[in-house]
Amino acid sequence: MERGLIFSFWIQAAKDPVALRLALEALAASQFESYNNNGRYMVSASVAGKSFSYQFQKDMDPATLARLAYEAWRKVKGFTTSAQVETFLSTNTGQVSYPNYGVQQVVYP
């Protein structure tokens, strides 16, 4: 499930592994607001002056999101380059995958 979360945050972080880790740390520490928007589970967070809003699966709760963010952070905490993140996300064909596990869509503010 973490791969979709990592991919989304990596793209939003302009493919910067440090910004990716900061975003995942904020979510893991439950530093986000969650709300229901017409039946959609939404999360808003602000990291390093950048705001993000995401739509998650309706059955996901804040505790589950924080746990997923922590698991994702554990996988990328040692990455220092964008190439390392891309390699982690790549499929056997070398294509960067977008496994939609938990993350339904990014909502741009």
Buried (B, 14 or more C-beta within 10 A) or exposed (E): BBBBBBBBBBEBBEBBBEBBBBBBBBBBEEBBEBEEEEEBBBBBBEBEEBEBBBBBBEEBEBEBBBBBBBBBBEBBEEBEEBEEBBEBBEEEEEEBEEBBBBBBEEBEE
